[in-house]
Every structure is written in C-alpha cells, then in structure tokens.
Amino acid sequence: MNYGTILGLCLGLLSIQPVLAQDLTDATGIVEKYLTAVGGREKLQGLKDVTMSMTADIQGRTMEMETKLKMPNKYKQVSYMMGTEAGGTTYDGTTLSRSMRGQQTTKEGKEAFQEFLQNHPFPELYYDTLNIEKKLAGIEKIEDRDTYKVDYTANGTTWSDFFDKESGLKVQRRAMNDTPRGKSEVVVKFGDYKEVNGIKFPFSRTQKFGQFEMVMETQSVKINKGIDDKQFRVK
C-alpha cells in the first residue's frame, strides 16, 4: 500500500468522525433509537388501547393496579388494597379526576394532559407534535451502564430520561414534583422488558419519592382488545 493510499484512508476516517460525533449528541436520534428498540413507530402508532395489570408491595401489603389507555387521549387507573378499591384516576381527554381516601381532585387542559402523558407507556410519540423541547445533556452511569441523559422542557416543567447506550431502552426517569412540603424528586426505574405482540414493555418499575420506594411488577399486558369509551367517564 503506497503513501497516497494510506493518506487517503486517514483523511477518510477523519471525515467520518464529525458524523459519528453528531449522532452521539443528537437527542432526536437517541429517542428514535429507543422507539425502534421497543417495536418501531409504525407498530406503536398501531396501538388502539392497552390494559396493564400490576402489583406492588407496600410495607408488606400487596396493592393491585389496573391501568387502561385508549388512544389518543383517554386513561384510567384503579388501585386495590386487600381487595378493596383504594383510589383511582380517570382522564376523559379533557378533565382528569383523581379520588384518594374519599377525596376527589380534578385537573383540566394542559395540566391534565401532561399527567396523562406521564402515565402513557410511550409518551415520546406525542412529543414532536406538542413541541416539547429536548436536548442531550451527556452520558451518565446508571447501575454500571452508560446511558444517554435527555432533558425535556414543556410548559415550565422539566424532566430527564436515561436511555441505555447499547440497547437504546429507557432505564430511568427523573422529575421534580410539587408537594405540600415543597419540591420533591421522583425517580422511576424501568427494567425487565418483555415483548407483547411485537412491542416491548418494562415489566418492572421502581418508583422512589424521597425516602419512600415502591416496586411495581407487571402481571399482564393486553393490546387492542376494544375498550368502551364509557369506562373513561369522569364522574
């Protein structure tokens, strides 16, 4: 191999480096890699409804939860403790109503829709149309794995998602929530991804509020079974 050929190869490698660097610093590309890893946009956009059953251990007691979503904007979650309904949330596309310990609160408009997105299994499908800002904030270690940290901003609210650098799967979310005692960080960890009808769902979810931690295990996921709109009526 002569000098000219070697020089040409070196210059070629140098010309590739900026492209690779651009890929690694592009938040949009990272989110697209995640959507591809869980099934692809086309498959995800084919979701009409999802029903998920989960259990959680809370101080030695088992809580059961059933979550139903109907696209594009209906949501219902009911929690049961020892077989008795403990509370729930319903969103009819306009109004979000939450009942807990006999008390009921409601949200409307953007605030209600934003909470709906927080409970959607794949909210990234909505981000572009909602003009939610995103940027890559760097690489961070999460449990000995390299992850891309993507920061989001919408309507004055910020949160961060962490995507496994190798697999592309989402492994963690961090957000600040307002509480009566001030702001509190909420950390949600996602794991044990399993495929259902060609789409990967995290069957393990650990949610930490301050010192309190709750581990939720998904028992079943049902897709496109046909859910009546009546189930999302806000009382």
Secondary structure, DSSP 8 states (H G I E B T S, - for coil): --HHHHHHHHHHHHHHHHHHHHHHT-HHHHHHHHHHHTT-HHHHHT--EEEEEEEEEETTEEEEEEEEEETTTEEEEEEEETTEEEEEEEE-SSEEEEEETTEEEEEEHHHHHHHHHHHSS-THHHHTTTT-EEEEEEEEEETTEEEEEEEEEETTEEEEEEEETTT--EEEEEEEEEETTEEEEEEEEEEEEEEETTEEEEEEEEEEETTEEEEEEEEEEEES----GGGG---
